[in-house]
């Protein structure tokens, strides 16, 4: 039972970290694209 909770916590943490990384990289690339559009 303790192992199940431990595994669930790790998987949840990984999912949260992955989604945060995706959102961060998406916003970063969006800013870069906006900067390129302004230069034109």
PyMOL commands that set and color helices and strands:
alter all, ss='L'
color gray80, all
select helices_A, chain A and resi 2-39
alter helices_A, ss='H'
color red, helices_A
deselect
rebuild
show_as cartoon
